[in-house]
Amino acid sequence: MNIRTIDIHAHFFPEAYLKLVAEEGGQYGIGGEWDGVDGPSIAIGNRITPVEIRYYDVSARLASMDDQGVSVHALSLTQPMVYWAPADLARRLSEAFNDACVEAHLSHPDRFVGLATLPMHEPDVALAELARIRDLPGIRGIYMGTRVGDRELSDESFFPIYDAIQDRGFAVFLHPVNVVDPARLRKFYLTNFIGNPTESAIAASHLIFGEVLDRFPDLTFCLPHAGGTFPYLVGRITHGWGVRPECRHLRNAPDTYLRRFYYDTITHAHPALDYLISLVGADRVVLGSDFCFDMSYERPVEFVTQHAGLSEGERSLILSGNATRLLGM
């Protein structure tokens, strides 16, 4: 299969972002080192995480992409994002990341596009950054947490930002930052195994019941980790809409919103991917790897091409066609 494969879930820590975190983040509980003995690291509270070279070194990233058979990365930030920082620092962190995406695209226009980060916790600052980057080369979407601090995505303070994103024609790519009830999930890395997929279900439900999808009919969201638990709970959620007084304000059944979302391929199980496709259609599923965490696919393209249950047309849509449309490429 000779097509341009596009990975929409590929994390990126540019040097300028890491240096700014190391220099100014410590007083806010987020720190790290750029030139440590063992290389760069990020510290979130007492947890210090080394930053592997492929996160920030474009040459190392390209070599890994070539080995994986991935043509294009849609570059996105990940934890700790920028929502922890005061307004001015959050603005500069966002600028550092977004400008690095543009630089990567200009250096390798056929290999990289960027999903811009906005300081959503400061809506006026977010709107200014969106205005700054909306027409920069290589910026193809917006990257956003499944919640912003203590605010859910249905919070009306975000509506002017959604309006501006919709006006520009960008899609919004979601990712967990903080997970629900983390104390219960701290052991055994359950914050990732269970917490991250649960966050997608919570975010999708707030976007539906908070009427964000109704108010912004041309705004598209992409859910990570194959939608997390949302596709498997949508029947229960829809039943609840029909019987619970808390949900009567919503005109349409929750399951009618399934195709307002896109979903990446990160299921780690072909039967789960089959169920997702049966529910939303192959034209709503896009290639994702979670590059380059240990929880990522090391062979993301092969996960799709070696799945005997998919037709050639479905593989082509998932590996390339859907992301091409979603990213406006």
C-alpha positions in Angstrom: 0.0 0.0 0.0 1.8 3.1 -1.2 0.0 6.0 0.5 0.9 8.9 2.7 0.3 7.7 6.2 -0.6 10.3 8.8 -0.3 9.9 12.5 -2.5 12.4 14.3 -1.4 11.4 17.9 2.3 12.2 18.0 3.7 14.1 20.9 6.4 16.8 20.6 8.4 18.6 23.3 10.4 21.3 21.5 13.6 22.6 23.0 12.2 26.1 23.6 9.3 24.7 25.6 11.4 22.4 27.7 13.9 25.2 28.5 11.1 27.6 29.5 9.6 24.9 31.8 13.0 24.3 33.3 13.7 28.0 33.9 10.4 29.3 35.1 8.1 26.4 36.0 9.5 25.3 39.3 7.7 27.9 41.4 4.4 26.6 40.0 5.1 22.9 40.7 6.2 22.1 37.1 9.9 22.0 36.5 12.7 19.9 35.0 16.1 20.2 33.4 17.2 20.8 29.8 20.9 20.1 30.2 20.8 17.4 32.9 23.5 14.7 33.0 20.9 12.2 31.7 19.4 14.6 29.2 16.2 16.7 29.4 13.5 15.9 32.0 10.2 17.2 33.2 9.2 17.2 36.9 5.6 17.3 37.9 5.6 17.6 41.6 7.9 14.9 42.9 7.7 12.8 39.7 10.7 13.3 37.4 10.3 12.0 33.9 13.2 11.8 31.4 12.3 13.2 28.0 13.4 10.8 25.3 15.4 12.2 22.4 12.7 11.5 19.8 10.4 14.0 21.6 12.5 17.0 20.7 15.1 16.0 18.1 13.6 16.2 14.7 16.3 14.0 13.1 15.7 11.2 15.6 12.0 11.6 15.1 12.3 11.4 11.3 14.4 8.2 11.5 11.8 6.6 13.8 8.9 7.7 11.5 10.7 6.1 8.5 11.2 2.9 10.5 7.5 2.9 11.4 6.3 3.6 7.9 4.7 6.9 9.0 4.8 9.7 6.4 3.4 12.6 8.5 3.2 13.5 12.2 0.6 15.9 13.5 2.7 17.3 16.3 1.0 17.8 19.7 2.1 18.8 23.2 1.2 16.5 26.1 1.4 16.7 29.9 2.0 19.0 31.6 0.5 21.2 28.8 0.2 24.9 29.8 -2.9 25.2 32.0 -0.8 25.3 35.2 1.0 28.5 34.3 0.0 32.1 35.0 -1.2 34.0 31.9 2.1 35.5 30.7 4.1 32.3 31.1 1.2 30.2 29.6 1.3 32.6 26.6 5.0 32.2 26.1 4.9 28.4 26.5 2.1 28.2 23.9 4.1 30.5 21.6 7.3 28.4 22.0 5.4 25.2 21.2 3.4 26.6 18.3 6.4 28.4 16.7 8.4 25.1 16.9 5.6 23.3 15.0 5.8 25.9 12.3 9.6 25.6 12.2 9.4 21.8 11.9 6.9 22.2 9.1 8.9 24.7 7.2 12.0 22.5 7.5 10.1 19.3 6.5 6.8 20.4 4.9 5.9 16.9 3.8 6.5 15.3 7.2 5.2 17.6 9.9 2.1 19.7 10.7 1.2 21.2 14.0 -1.7 21.0 16.4 -1.5 24.4 18.2 -1.7 24.7 21.9 -3.8 27.5 23.4 -3.8 28.7 27.1 -7.4 27.8 27.5 -7.5 28.7 31.2 -7.0 32.3 30.1 -9.6 32.7 27.4 -8.6 36.2 26.3 -5.0 35.1 26.0 -6.1 32.0 24.1 -8.1 34.1 21.6 -5.0 36.3 21.0 -2.8 33.3 20.4 -5.4 31.7 18.1 -5.5 35.0 16.1 -1.6 34.9 15.9 -1.3 31.4 14.7 -4.5 30.9 12.6 -2.7 31.4 9.3 0.8 30.3 10.1 2.2 27.6 7.8 1.7 24.1 9.0 -0.8 24.8 11.8 -3.7 22.4 11.0 -5.7 22.1 14.2 -6.0 22.9 17.9 -4.8 20.6 20.7 -6.8 20.8 23.9 -7.1 19.0 27.3 -10.2 16.9 28.0 -10.7 19.5 30.8 -9.0 22.7 31.7 -8.0 22.8 35.3 -11.3 22.4 37.2 -13.4 23.5 34.2 -15.2 21.1 31.9 -15.2 21.7 28.1 -18.9 22.7 28.4 -17.9 25.8 30.4 -19.3 28.8 28.6 -16.1 30.8 29.2 -14.7 28.7 26.3 -17.5 29.4 23.9 -15.8 32.5 22.3 -12.7 30.3 21.6 -14.9 27.6 20.1 -16.6 30.2 17.9 -13.2 31.4 16.6 -11.9 27.8 16.0 -15.1 27.0 14.1 -14.7 30.2 12.1 -11.2 29.2 11.1 -12.2 25.7 10.2 -9.8 23.9 12.6 -10.6 20.6 14.2 -10.0 20.1 17.9 -7.8 17.2 19.1 -8.4 16.2 22.7 -6.0 14.6 25.2 -6.1 13.9 28.9 -4.0 16.1 31.2 -5.4 15.4 34.6 -7.6 12.3 35.3 -10.6 11.8 37.5 -9.9 10.7 41.1 -6.1 10.2 40.5 -5.5 9.0 44.1 -7.3 5.8 43.4 -5.5 5.3 40.1 -1.9 6.1 41.2 -0.9 2.5 41.8 -0.1 0.2 38.9 -0.1 3.1 36.4 -3.9 3.0 36.4 -3.9 6.8 35.8 -3.0 5.8 32.2 -4.7 2.5 31.7 -8.1 3.6 33.1 -7.9 7.3 33.8 -7.0 8.4 30.3 -9.8 6.5 28.5 -12.3 7.6 31.2 -11.4 11.2 30.5 -12.5 10.9 26.9 -15.9 9.7 27.9 -16.3 12.5 30.4 -15.2 15.1 27.8 -17.5 13.8 25.1 -20.4 13.7 27.5 -19.9 17.3 28.5 -19.6 18.4 24.9 -22.9 16.6 24.2 -25.0 17.5 27.3 -23.5 20.9 27.6 -24.8 21.5 24.0 -21.4 22.6 22.7 -21.9 20.4 19.6 -25.4 21.9 19.0 -24.2 25.5 19.5 -21.2 25.0 17.2 -22.5 22.7 14.5 -19.4 22.9 12.3 -16.9 22.2 15.1 -15.3 18.8 15.0 -13.5 17.0 17.9 -11.1 14.1 17.7 -11.1 11.8 20.7 -7.8 10.0 21.7 -7.3 6.4 22.6 -10.2 5.3 20.2 -12.6 7.4 22.2 -11.7 5.8 25.4 -14.7 4.3 27.2 -17.1 6.6 25.4 -18.0 4.2 22.5 -18.7 1.4 25.0 -20.9 3.6 27.3 -22.8 5.5 24.7 -25.7 3.0 24.9 -26.0 3.5 28.6 -25.7 7.3 28.3 -28.4 7.3 25.6 -30.7 5.2 27.8 -30.1 7.6 30.7 -31.0 10.6 28.4 -34.4 9.0 27.9 -35.3 8.5 31.5 -33.4 11.1 33.6 -34.8 14.6 34.3 -31.2 16.0 34.3 -31.0 15.3 30.6 -34.3 16.5 29.2 -32.8 19.7 27.9 -31.0 17.8 25.2 -33.1 17.6 22.0 -31.2 14.7 20.3 -30.2 11.3 21.7 -26.5 11.1 22.7 -25.8 8.3 20.2 -26.7 10.6 17.3 -23.6 12.6 18.1 -21.2 9.7 17.6 -20.2 10.9 14.2 -19.5 14.4 15.3 -16.3 13.0 16.7 -13.3 11.3 15.1 -11.4 8.6 16.9 -7.8 7.4 16.7 -6.8 3.7 16.4 -5.2 3.3 19.8 -7.1 0.4 21.1 -4.3 -2.2 21.4 -6.8 -4.8 20.4 -8.3 -5.5 16.9 -11.7 -6.6 18.3 -12.1 -3.2 20.0 -11.2 -1.4 16.8 -13.8 -3.6 14.9 -16.4 -2.5 17.4 -15.5 1.1 17.0 -15.8 0.9 13.2 -19.1 -0.9 13.5 -20.4 2.0 15.6 -19.0 5.1 13.9 -17.8 3.9 10.5 -14.3 3.6 9.1 -14.5 7.1 7.8 -14.3 8.4 11.4 -11.2 6.6 12.4 -7.7 8.0 12.0 -4.2 6.6 12.6 -2.7 7.3 16.0 0.3 6.0 17.8 0.8 8.1 21.1 4.4 8.6 19.9 6.7 8.1 21.7 5.4 6.9 25.1 6.0 3.4 26.3 2.2 3.0 25.9 2.4 3.9 22.2 2.3 1.7 19.2 5.8 1.0 18.0 4.4 -0.3 14.7 1.2 1.9 14.3 0.8 1.3 10.5 1.2 -2.4 10.9 -1.6 -2.5 13.5 -3.9 -1.4 10.6 -2.4 -3.1 7.6 -2.1 -6.5 9.3 -5.7 -6.5 10.5 -7.4 -9.0 8.3 -10.8 -7.7 9.2 -10.4 -4.4 7.3 -10.9 -4.0 3.6 -8.3 -2.2 1.5 -10.5 0.8 1.2 -11.0 1.0 5.0 -7.2 0.8 5.6 -6.7 3.6 3.1 -9.2 5.8 4.9 -7.8 5.1 8.4 -4.1 5.5 7.4 -4.5 8.6 5.2 -7.8 9.7 3.8 -9.6 10.6 7.0 -6.7 12.6 8.5 -6.2 14.4 5.2 -9.8 15.6 5.3 -9.7 16.3 9.1 -6.5 18.3 8.9 -7.4 20.2 5.7 -4.5 18.8 3.8 
